Amino acid sequence: MSEFEFGKLEDDLLRLCKADQPDYDQIRKVIADGANVNAVNRDGRNLLSAEFWNCCASGEKFPQITKLLLDNGFDAERFGLACISQLIFSTYDEGIFYAAKLLLEAGAKGTKEQWDRLLESIGTEESYQRCCDGNHRCKNIYYALYKIVDGARKSIPYSDIDLWTSILGKKINSVFVCSEESKPVQIQKGRRYEIPDSILFEAEDRTLIIEANPNIYTRANPVPALEMEKRVSVEGLRSVIGATVTRITFRHAEVKDGTTGYRQPNIYISFSNGISIRFSTNFGEVPKEDTATYFEIGGSGADITATEWINDWLGEFPEDKGLVDRCRNCGETDEQIKAFLEGI
């Protein structure tokens, strides 16, 4: 019996890919020396789908590793869906979305049952992140992942779908819905408005889409399947036109309606002109409706503590954790650290 799971060179390749800081030149050398990127073990599992995805603390390297192996002959058609199935339960970050997208674009194929199981797994994890874990940032990674996998399965356009981070730094040129029937309606005195369908924030090359629940992702312009001649401007959001999207954060809240408690998602979008919009789902906050998804202008999250703000920041920029820890060890308060990070 061989001492190697896949073969000597293949085991070396897997070890190199697993490294926290992969040596990409060395990976290329091992492949050039003859490592088979499509090798399988005794169970018939490929070296990537067998164990690579579950060995890492961060998915930051997943897209680069995936592209390198695809460029060197990795058979995405044969192993792609199995890899995505493992990605779902790996690092729970942006890396899984971008690696899966590369595998889909490279031609991942499967039976109806395989596609069904994969979509069910993604949907289940999305629901868990929202309802059980209260991690609405992660939930929206899985939402976008579901959309691209479903698009690949149905052979409809999906490659332009991206995460909300792709709109950061872009100037908003218009805010609209796609028909008069989708137009937001005021549901409480003040500035809360129900989202019947989707609200779209259009920049020069991409559009940020906020759907009811709320869900958030972007698409390249022009957004496929939209009947642009039916678009209706959202007058209540004209104030953000010309401003740049500076920050998108997620916050979980526990809301009580009488004796019943609810786990509430909140998405905050901040703009360069100081305006912030909160998108959320009503659980007793809006008297007129029981389950309306709504937005409110000025929901800046000012009630978020400095510690909560820093946690949101580290969710978006995990590489700054060491910096925050050092500042805290030096005696700086979270208010001071927040002020410093805002100035970066």
C-alpha positions in Angstrom: 0.0 0.0 0.0 1.3 3.4 -1.0 2.4 5.8 1.8 1.0 8.6 -0.3 -2.7 9.5 -0.5 -2.5 10.8 -4.1 1.1 10.3 -5.0 4.4 11.8 -3.9 4.3 14.9 -6.1 0.5 15.3 -5.6 0.8 15.1 -1.9 3.6 17.8 -2.1 1.3 19.9 -4.2 -1.5 19.6 -1.7 0.8 20.5 1.2 2.0 23.6 -0.7 -1.6 24.7 -1.4 -2.5 24.3 2.2 0.2 26.6 3.5 -1.0 29.8 5.2 1.2 31.8 2.8 1.4 29.6 -0.4 4.7 29.7 -2.4 3.1 30.0 -5.9 6.4 29.6 -7.7 7.0 26.3 -5.9 3.5 25.2 -6.7 4.1 25.8 -10.4 7.4 24.0 -10.1 5.8 20.9 -8.6 3.2 20.9 -11.4 5.9 21.3 -14.0 7.8 18.4 -12.4 4.7 16.2 -13.1 2.2 16.6 -10.3 -1.2 15.6 -11.6 -3.8 18.3 -10.6 -6.6 15.8 -11.4 -5.2 13.0 -9.2 -7.7 11.1 -7.1 -7.3 9.0 -4.0 -8.6 5.5 -3.3 -12.0 6.8 -2.7 -12.1 8.5 -6.1 -11.9 12.0 -4.6 -9.7 14.7 -6.1 -7.0 16.3 -4.0 -8.9 19.6 -4.0 -12.4 18.3 -3.2 -11.0 15.7 -0.7 -9.5 18.0 1.8 -8.0 21.3 0.6 -10.9 23.6 1.3 -11.4 22.5 4.9 -7.8 23.0 6.0 -7.7 26.8 5.9 -8.6 29.5 8.4 -9.2 32.1 5.7 -10.4 31.8 2.1 -8.3 34.7 0.9 -6.0 32.4 -1.1 -8.8 30.3 -2.6 -9.4 32.3 -5.8 -5.6 32.5 -6.6 -5.1 28.7 -5.9 -8.1 27.8 -7.9 -7.1 30.0 -10.9 -3.5 28.6 -10.8 -4.7 25.0 -10.9 -7.3 25.7 -13.6 -4.6 27.3 -15.7 -2.6 24.1 -15.3 -5.4 21.7 -16.4 -7.6 21.2 -13.4 -10.8 19.5 -14.6 -13.5 21.7 -13.4 -16.2 19.9 -15.4 -15.4 16.7 -13.5 -14.6 18.0 -10.1 -16.1 21.5 -9.9 -19.3 20.8 -8.1 -17.6 18.5 -5.6 -15.2 21.4 -4.8 -18.1 23.9 -4.4 -19.9 21.4 -2.1 -16.8 21.4 0.2 -16.3 25.2 -0.1 -19.7 25.8 1.4 -18.5 24.6 4.8 -14.9 25.9 4.8 -14.1 29.5 5.7 -17.4 31.2 5.4 -15.9 34.3 3.8 -15.6 36.0 0.4 -13.0 33.6 -0.8 -15.6 30.8 -1.2 -17.7 33.0 -3.5 -14.9 33.9 -5.8 -13.4 30.4 -6.0 -16.8 28.9 -6.7 -17.3 31.5 -9.5 -14.1 30.5 -11.1 -15.0 26.8 -11.0 -18.5 27.5 -12.5 -17.0 29.7 -15.3 -14.6 26.9 -16.1 -17.4 24.6 -16.9 -18.5 22.7 -13.7 -21.1 20.2 -14.6 -23.3 17.7 -12.7 -26.6 15.8 -12.7 -29.9 17.3 -11.8 -29.6 15.6 -8.4 -26.1 17.0 -7.8 -27.2 20.5 -8.7 -30.3 20.2 -6.5 -28.2 19.0 -3.5 -25.7 21.8 -3.9 -28.4 24.5 -4.1 -30.2 23.0 -1.1 -26.9 23.0 0.9 -26.2 26.6 0.0 -29.8 27.7 0.9 -29.7 25.8 4.2 -26.4 27.5 5.2 -27.7 30.9 4.1 -30.7 30.4 6.4 -28.5 29.2 9.2 -26.3 32.2 9.0 -29.3 34.5 9.2 -31.7 32.8 11.6 -29.3 30.9 14.0 -25.9 32.7 13.8 -27.1 36.2 13.2 -24.2 36.7 10.7 -25.9 38.8 8.1 -22.7 39.6 6.3 -22.0 35.9 5.8 -25.6 35.2 4.9 -25.3 37.6 2.0 -22.2 35.9 0.7 -24.3 32.7 0.5 -27.2 34.5 -1.1 -24.9 35.7 -3.9 -23.3 32.3 -4.1 -26.8 30.7 -4.5 -27.5 33.1 -7.4 -24.4 32.3 -9.4 -24.8 28.5 -8.9 -28.4 28.7 -9.9 -27.5 30.8 -12.9 -24.9 28.3 -14.0 -27.4 25.5 -13.6 -30.0 27.2 -15.7 -27.5 28.5 -18.2 -28.6 32.2 -17.6 -26.1 35.1 -17.2 -24.4 35.1 -13.8 -20.8 36.0 -14.3 -21.5 39.7 -13.6 -23.0 39.0 -10.2 -20.7 40.2 -7.4 -20.7 40.9 -3.7 -21.7 44.2 -2.2 -18.0 45.2 -1.7 -17.7 45.8 -5.5 -19.8 49.0 -5.2 -17.5 50.6 -2.6 -15.9 53.8 -3.7 -18.3 54.2 -6.6 -20.5 57.3 -7.2 -24.2 56.7 -7.4 -25.8 58.2 -10.6 -29.4 57.1 -10.0 -31.7 55.2 -7.6 -34.7 53.5 -9.0 -37.1 50.6 -9.0 -38.3 48.7 -12.1 -42.0 49.6 -12.1 -44.6 51.8 -10.5 -45.8 48.7 -8.7 -42.4 48.3 -7.0 -42.3 51.9 -5.8 -41.6 52.2 -2.0 -44.5 53.4 0.1 -44.3 55.2 3.4 -45.4 52.9 6.2 -44.9 55.2 9.2 -44.9 58.8 10.0 -41.3 60.0 9.5 -39.1 58.4 7.0 -39.6 54.7 6.9 -40.6 53.1 3.6 -41.6 49.6 2.6 -39.6 47.7 -0.1 -42.1 45.8 -2.1 -39.5 44.4 -4.5 -36.0 45.7 -5.1 -34.2 49.1 -5.0 -31.3 49.6 -7.3 -28.4 52.1 -6.8 -26.8 52.6 -10.2 -23.1 53.6 -10.5 -21.2 54.0 -13.8 -20.4 50.3 -14.3 -22.2 48.4 -11.6 -25.6 48.5 -9.8 -26.1 47.7 -6.1 -29.3 45.8 -5.7 -31.2 45.7 -2.4 -34.0 43.1 -2.3 -36.6 42.5 0.3 -35.6 40.4 3.4 -33.1 42.3 2.9 -30.6 40.8 0.5 -27.7 42.7 -1.1 -25.4 42.1 -4.1 -24.3 43.9 -7.3 -24.6 43.3 -11.0 -22.7 44.8 -14.0 -24.5 47.4 -16.1 -26.8 47.0 -17.9 -28.5 44.7 -15.3 -29.8 41.6 -17.2 -33.5 41.0 -17.5 -34.5 44.6 -16.3 -37.0 46.4 -18.4 -35.2 49.7 -18.1 -38.0 51.6 -19.9 -40.2 50.9 -16.8 -37.7 52.2 -14.3 -39.1 54.7 -11.7 -36.9 57.0 -9.7 -37.1 56.7 -5.9 -37.6 60.3 -4.9 -37.0 59.6 -1.2 -33.4 58.6 -2.0 -32.5 61.5 -4.4 -30.2 62.9 -1.7 -27.5 60.1 -2.3 -27.3 60.8 -6.1 -23.8 62.1 -6.8 -22.4 60.7 -3.5 -20.0 57.8 -3.2 -20.7 54.6 -1.3 -18.1 54.7 1.5 -19.2 51.8 3.7 -21.6 48.9 4.0 -22.0 47.1 7.3 -24.2 44.5 8.9 -25.6 44.4 12.3 -27.7 41.8 14.1 -30.4 42.9 16.6 -32.7 41.1 19.0 -36.1 42.7 18.7 -39.1 42.0 21.0 -42.7 42.3 19.9 -44.6 41.8 23.2 -43.3 38.6 24.6 -42.0 37.3 21.3 -38.3 37.8 20.3 -37.0 38.1 16.8 -33.6 38.0 15.2 -33.4 41.1 13.0 -31.0 41.8 10.1 -29.8 45.3 9.6 -27.7 46.6 6.6 -26.3 50.1 6.8 -25.1 51.9 3.6 -23.1 55.0 4.2 -22.3 57.7 1.6 -19.7 60.4 1.2 -22.2 63.2 1.9 -22.8 61.9 5.4 -26.2 60.2 4.6 -26.7 56.7 5.8 -29.6 54.3 5.0 -30.7 51.4 7.1 -32.4 48.4 5.5 -34.1 46.0 7.8 -37.1 43.7 8.3 -39.9 44.8 10.6 -40.6 42.8 13.7 -42.9 45.1 15.6 -40.9 48.3 14.9 -43.4 49.5 12.3 -46.9 49.3 13.6 -48.7 49.3 10.3 -47.1 46.1 9.0 -46.2 42.8 10.5 -43.4 41.6 8.3 -42.5 44.6 6.0 -39.0 44.9 4.8 -38.2 48.6 4.9 -35.5 51.3 4.7 -35.1 54.5 6.7 -32.9 57.4 5.9 -30.6 58.6 8.7 -30.4 55.1 10.2 -26.7 55.7 10.7 -26.1 53.2 13.4 -25.1 56.0 15.7 -26.4 53.8 18.6 -23.7 51.2 17.8 -21.0 51.2 20.4 -17.4 51.7 19.4 -16.7 48.0 20.2 -19.6 46.9 17.9 -18.3 49.3 15.2 -14.8 47.7 15.4 -16.3 44.2 15.2 -18.1 45.3 12.0 -14.8 46.7 10.7 -12.9 43.5 11.4 -15.7 41.5 9.6 -14.8 43.6 6.5 -11.1 43.9 7.1 -10.0 40.8 9.1 -6.3 41.6 8.4 -6.6 44.6 10.8 -7.2 42.3 13.8 -3.5 42.4 14.8 -3.5 46.1 14.6 -6.6 46.4 16.9 -5.2 43.9 19.4 -1.9 45.9 19.6 -3.8 49.1 20.1 -5.8 47.6 22.9 -2.7 46.1 24.5 -1.2 49.5 24.5 -4.2 50.9 26.5 -6.1 52.7 23.8 -9.9 52.7 24.2 -12.2 51.3 21.5 -13.4 54.9 20.9 -9.8 55.9 20.1 -9.3 52.9 17.9 -12.5 53.6 16.0 -11.4 57.2 15.4 -8.1 56.0 14.1 -9.6 53.4 11.8 -12.1 55.9 10.4 -9.1 58.1 9.4 -7.3 55.3 7.5 
